[in-house]
Amino acid sequence: MNKQGPIIIIEDDLDDQDDLTEIFKKLNYGNEVIFFTDGDKVLEFLNKTDIHPFLILSDVNMPKINGFQLRNKVFTNELLKTKCIPYLFFTTAATKKSVLEAYSLSVQGFFLKTNSMAELEKTVKRIMEYWKECIAPNEYA
């Protein structure tokens, strides 16, 4: 896990992108935030770059491939597995079925985006603080 690496956010809603941009600027973690609007572009980026992202925050409902399909492709890609990128769902709705499916794909978290900027900021801060403290297997040579 590269704690200084960029945060990849897959979000096709531009208003949500603006809210998250504002929150990350306010929290001032120093990680670059890179937005993608669909999973195909994320896979292309992750497979063609030497950059090791810190986190992936993925919406569930997206065009082309949904968040579950994207998680499966990341999880089964041997190159991406070795980068130890925490993959979290960050979405507007949850059902028992969607949460069970997410965890069956070994997702590392499932979070709801709230309509309150203050609550959204608290959630993002908790996520960042947790993963900044976490130790990953690739930290040992």
N, C-alpha and C positions, 0 to 999 in steps of 0.2 A: 504494500500500500504506500502510495506516495502522498504524504500529508501536505506537501506543498504544491501538488499537481492541481490541474483545473477540475472544477466541478462541472460535470456534464448534466444538463437538464434537458429532458425530452418533454417538450410542452408545445402543443400546437395553438393554444389560446394566447393571443398577444397581450391581453390584459393581465393574465396570470404571469406571463414573462415579465411585464413591466413591474408588477408587484414584487416578484422575486428579485429582480434587479435592484429595486429600491432597498429591499431588506438586506441583501448581501452587501450593498454599499454601506448601509448603516452599521452593520455588524463588523465590517472592516477586517475580515479574516486574511485578506491578502491573496486568496486563491482566485485565479481567473475563473469566470463563470462563462461557459459556452453553451448556448442554446441550440437545440435541433428541433425541427418540427415533425420529423418522422424517424422511425427506427432504421430504415434502410440507410439513411445518411449517417447515422451514428455508427452502424456497423462498418460502413466504408471508412469513416474517420478512424475508428479504433484499430482496424486492420491495416491501415496504410501509414500510421504515424508511430513514431518512437515515444510519443508522449504517454506517460502513465497517469491517467486521471486519479484524483483522490476519491471521488464518489460519483455514482450515477443516480440521479433522481429522475424517475420515469413516471410519466402519466400511464394510466392503464388503457384508456380509450384514445387511440391515435389512428391517423390514416395509414394506409398501406399494411403495416403489421402492428398488431396491438402490443401492449407492454408485456404480456405473458409470452407471446411469440418471440419478442426481442430478448427477454430474459433467458429463454431457452437457448437461443442462438449464442448469446454471450457465455452462458454457463457451459455449453458443450464445445466451445472453441478453445482448443488447447493453448493457443497463444494468449488469449485473453484471460484464461484461468490463472496463468502464472503472474499476471499483473496484479492479482488480488484486489480488484476494484469492488468495494461494497456497492451492492445494487439494492436500491430502495424504491418502493412505490410511493408516490406522492400524488394523490388523486382526490377528486371531489366527492366520490361516493364509494361505499364499501358494502359488500354483502358477505354473508358467511361463505358462499361459494367462491367469491373472488379472493377472499383472504386465505381460504384453504388452498386454492390453486396457487397463489403466490408463494406460500410457504412450502408447498410441494416442489416448487422450483428452486428451493433454497434461497429465496430472497432474504435479505438481511433486515428488512423492516417494511411496514405498511403504514403509511401516515395519511391522514385526511387534511386536505387544504380547506381551511375555514374561510369564511367571508370577512372575518375580523383581521385587519392588518396586525394588530397587537398579538393576537393568538397565533397567526401565521409566523410572525417573527419569533415568538417563544418556541414554536415547534422547530423552526430552522436552527435556532441557537442550540436547542437540545441535541439535535442531530449532529451538528458540527462539533459540539463539545465532546459528545460520546466518541465519535470517530477520530477526533484529534488525540484522544487518550488511548484508543484501542491499539493493540499490537497485532501485526499480521505475520504470517509465516515467511513472507519474502523479506522481512527485516533482518533475518538471520542468514548469513552467507553460508 
